């Protein structure tokens, strides 16, 4: 998909704003993505992955996931999940905010479309996140999350961003 608008998060959505964001973004996405570092297999990570296990479609070593590209030969484990209500609920209640992923939990929550293009990306340890939306998707998201105006700066994406995020990298 060729997205028309990029939204850069200036402030972290937390609590009800975060759960509302997850619920709404899930409606325009096909899958959710989480990354686990090889050394980060704490009990909360294992418990969450077990909880989400029935809906996991992919667990594989990758050097790319939304908004991240590692230098070869580096990889981390990337997990992709279908988005039934159970997964959306778990993603919304596992942390208090978009940057709460990491530590004892997986990192870098992302949402992607069926074609692999990015809807929402986050790079947890850098506290960076953004949205890649069509005009209709932006209107839907703003209608469901009216607080976005205080958290996101909207702009036209660069050609490089269009190329990278189109393929989900």
PyMOL commands that set and color helices and strands:
alter all, ss='L'
color gray80, all
select helices_A, chain A and resi 16-27+43-55+85-93+98-100+124-126+135-144+146-150+159-166
alter helices_A, ss='H'
color red, helices_A
select strands_A, chain A and resi 5-9+31-36+56-62+64-65+68-69+76-81+107-112+118-123+128-133+152-155
alter strands_A, ss='S'
color yellow, strands_A
deselect
rebuild
show_as cartoon
